[in-house]
């Protein structure tokens, strides 16, 4: 059965084509109208409507680049041979929002022009503050029309996040999306009140959040992994042809541990993001201004480093490394099937539950 045209914000997108539209979100202090620009990729066969949203935080730029590559391929030209998605072979519809928070992107900050965090404002208020109005527009004019949401983020300034997903693992639809994405790590997270993901799930719309890399830059490896993960998820949802490869080992993680500095000083990390570490292994040294070590930070458990401080100046209690505790079987699986590894056909499942009773959920960590 051939698809009907897709009607969105006054734009008609015929099957097998890519449309564009703008949604006005208010004016800035100079009276200039600000708009959210949207790509709509409409397939030729029935399927879900999935939104992919970048730069809710204006300093987290990898998500913008992931969507750019998803819509055009590496040459940034539509209709050329390196295009990632062919709408003629798409089932369903993609709504792609590379810049969800234009005022924050222009400022290069997490918050928008009024100083508020957009990702604490959903579902927003039609007559509220500027950021509340933006949240209301995004949620009610985009999210409400979708069957699934992917929210793209990176770590805030001074931190690095190894690529991982955050999802409410108790929500079946969100859990399914996370498993299909094919990253090594999924952290269980309901999300703070007012976040896009939590509000969507509370409204019955499954949603996942990708964390990849750091702020204020485009990182080619993070972009590549994000594009690959999105394509794997869309193929798993039967929206795109099969990629003919299975996803990497997926660890469904309920709790992890931020290891914190026991004193202030200058931080010299001894490990990298994504590195497997042993219990007692040195993660970092804290030195005084003359370079003399004053503290050595060891891993409290064996596991994998999924988050890392990148700013060398730390105070007592500052987070240094986020570790997911793994047993020896899980560590062996990750060694044998890394980010580029694939599941062996002999394995029964690629979903592995990871437990750590002494850890904290990501929602309880600061």
Protein Blocks (a to p, Z undefined) as FASTA:
>chain_A
ZZddddeehiacdehiacdddddebjcfkopacdddddddddfbdcddddddehkblklm
klmmmmmmmmnojnopghiaklfbdfklcgcjddddfblblmlmmnopabdfkopafklm
bgbjfklcfklmmmmmmmmmmmmmpcbdcddddddehiacdddddddfkbmklmmmmmmn
opabdcddebpehiaklmmmmnopacddddehjehiacfklmmmmmmmmmmmmmmnopac
cehiacddddddfbdcddddfbecddddfbdehiacdehiafbdcddfkopafbdcddfb
gcddfbdcfbfbdcehiafbdcddddfklmmmmmmmcfklccdfkbmbfcdcdddfkbcc
fklpZZ
